[in-house]
Amino acid sequence: MSIVYALSQNVPFFQHRPDATGRLGLSPLQKCTAAIRMLSYGSAADAVDEYLRLGESTALSCLHYFTDGIVQLFGEQYLRRPTPEDLQRLLDIGEKRGFPGMIGSIDCMHWEWKNCPTTWKGQYARGSNKPTIVLEAVASQDLWIWHAFFGPPGTLNDINVLDRSHVFDDIIEGRAPRLEYVVNGHKYKLAYYLTDGIYPKWSTFIQSISRPQGPKARLFAKNKKQPEKMWNGPLEFCKLDLRLSKTRLLHGTKKR
């Protein structure tokens, strides 16, 4: 309801106003519900006409103004890089989970490209022979996806995508916020991400131990599985975000 309230207060399209006959028109909740249903289920614009009493053209307008309004009102809060305060919060969360210096999990997923041109299929298909596009994302335990790199062909693996990614650009160019934490009496200035075994053995990546030997190694491998599960939830949200983008593009191409 906070989204509905924010849109109704700042976007004229979502304000509850009377029509030419003096009757109140569609409510902000109706318009937001129509846009959210289209985004969530990937449904057609005329699929909400009976449930919400909206025509196809009005539903498309709801979708257009809803997405623009969300970016305008919440973009500065969510569509941004971590600030020093954000990094400190992530470090505190990682330390509570037994991983001081951890700021999130990084991984890649493949999104099927249903309408891939035939001439490009060989470049984007592997394994299942279905063309896919790769998404690399960094997520924290509170579902904040603050890095996303989307577009590489599905024939690439995580290492190839990392070579093309801009996740470390701020560090390379000296624009990354300064941070410092202590582990076993040693000070470190670079945070790290939890990854799976395919990633290179860099100081910014921590992988699990495939065959732990000894109590310390077994304890580390056991504890690492818990933070790794943080990725599963945000990964599902990544898939939802991709469906939202797909729906936005499909409906945006239709004439209104």
N, C-alpha and C positions, 0 to 999 in steps of 0.2 A: 504493500500500500504506500510505502514511502516513495517508490518510483512514480506511482500514479499521482500522488500529491505534488511531487516536484515538477512533473510534466504539466499538470494543470495550472501550476502557478507561474510557469516560465514559458510555456509554448502555447500561443494563442489557439492552435488547432485543437488542443485537448481541453480547452475551457468549456464549461457547461453553459451554453448560450441558447436563447430562444430563436426559433426559426422565423420565417416571414409571417406565419399565422399567429405568432405569439406563444406557441408551445415549445417547451424545452426539447432540445435535440438530443443527440446521443451523449451519454455521460462519459466522462474521462475513463471510468472503469471499463465500459464497453469497448472503447477504442483501444485501450492498452491490452485488454484480453484478446481482442482480435489479432493484434500484432504478435503477441506472445504465442498464441496458438499456432499461427502460421510459421513462426520461427522454430518453435519447439518440435512440431510434428512434420514440418515441411509440407503442409497442406496447401491446396490451391486457394486462391483469393475468394472464390465463391463457395468455399466449404463452410464458412461461418455465417452464411446468410440466414439460415433458419435458427441457429443457436443464439446468435447475437443480433439478428435483424439488421444486418449490414449488407449492402450491395457490394459487388466486386470492386468497383472503382473506389468506393469509400474504404474498403478493407485495404486496398493497395496504398491509399493515402495514409491510413493509419500506420502501415508498415514503414512507409517512407519517413514520416514525421517522427515515429517512435525511435528508429535507429539514429536519425540525425539528432534528436533530442537527448538520447542517452550519451552519445559522444560529446555533445556540447556541455551537458550538465555534469557528467561523471568522468570525462576523459582525463582531466588533470589529476584526478584522485587515483584512477586505476590504470590508465594507459600511459605509464611513465616508468623510468628506471628507478631503482631503489635509491633513496636518500641515505645519508649517514644514520639517521634515526631508524629507518627501515632495516638497514643492515644490522644495527645493534639489536633490534628486536628479533631478527632471524637468528643472530648469534646466541641470544639468550634462550630461544626455543631449542636450538640445537644442543646447547650445553645441558639443559634440563633433561634431554633425551640421551645424554651420555656421549654426545659428539660435539665438543667445543670446536668452533670454527666452521661448522657446517651451515650453509645458507640455503640449501635446497637440494632437489634432485634434478638431474638432467637426463633426458632420454629422447628417443625418436619414435615416431609412429608413422604408419603408412596409411594414406587415405586413397581409396579406389577412385580412379578417374574414369567414370563411366563413359563419357563422350570423348575420350582421347582420340585424336586423329590417327587414322591407320598408319600413316607414314611415320608417326612418332612412337608407335606402340613398342617397337624394339628398344627404344631408349628408356622407356618408363616401366617396362614389365620385367619381372624376374620371378622365379619360383612358381607361383600360381598362374603365370602367364596373363595376369590381369594388370593393366597399367596402374601405377600408383604414384602419388606425390608425397614427399616426405615432410613431416613437421618435426622440428626440433624445439623443445620447450624446456624451460626451467620453472619448477613449481615448488612452493613451500607447503607446509602442512595445513595452512588455512586457505588453500585453494587459490592463492594469488599466483597467477601465471605472469611473471614479469619479464620473461624473454620468450620470443617466438620467432622462429626462422622457418618460413614456409616456401616451398617451391621446387627444391631439388628433385630430380627424377628418381623414381623408385628403384632403379638399378644401383643406387649408391647405398653404402652401409653407413653406420653411425660415424665412423672415422672420416669418411669422405665428406659427409655433411658438416662435420666439425671443422674441417679445413676451409670450408666456404662460409661458415657461420661468422657472425659479428659478436658472439657472446663475450669474447675477450678484447674487443676493440678498445674499450675504455682503459683497460689495464695497459695495453700496448702503447696507447697514445698519452698515458699519464693523466687521464681524466677521471679515473676511478676514485671514489671516496676513500679516505685513509681509515684503516681499521687496525686493531691490534688485539690479540688474545693470547692467553698463556696455556700451554699444555705441558704437564710434567716439568714445570719450571723453565720452559723455553718459550720465548716470545716469537710470534709469527705475525706477518703483515699481510698474508694472502689467505683469503677464505677458500673453502673447497666445497665441491659438490659430491653427492653420493651417485655412483654410476654402476652399470653392470660391467661384466668382464671384458667387453670388446673395446672399451675406451683405453687410450694410452696411459701408461703409468706416469702421469704428471703429478706435480705436487698439489695441483688444484683438483685432482680427482682421487676419490677413495673407493676402491673396489672391495668386495668381500673376499674372504679366503675360501677357495673352493674345497680344499681338503685340510681343515684346521688340525694342527697337531699341538697338543698341550692344552691346559685349562685356559690360558690367556687367549689363545687363538680361537678356541671354541666359544668363549664368552663374547669375543669381538664379532664373530660370524653370527652368533645368535642375536645380539643386540642390533646388528646392522639390518637384519630382516625387518625389524619394526619400522624404522624410518623409511625403508624402501617401500613399505606399503603406503606411505604418504603419496607416492606417485600415482597409485592406481586411481584414486579419486580425481585428482586434477587431470589425469589422462582422459578419463571419461568426459570431463568438462571440455577438454580440447576437442574431442570428437563432436560434442554438441556445438561448440563454437564453429567448427567447420561446416556442420549442417546449417547453422544460422547464416554463415557467409554464402553458402550455396543457395539457400532460399532467397537471400537478399539479391543475389545476382540474377536468379531466374525471374523473379518478379520485377526486378528493375528493368529488364529488357522488354517487358510488355508495355504497350502504349496505354496511358491512363487518360 
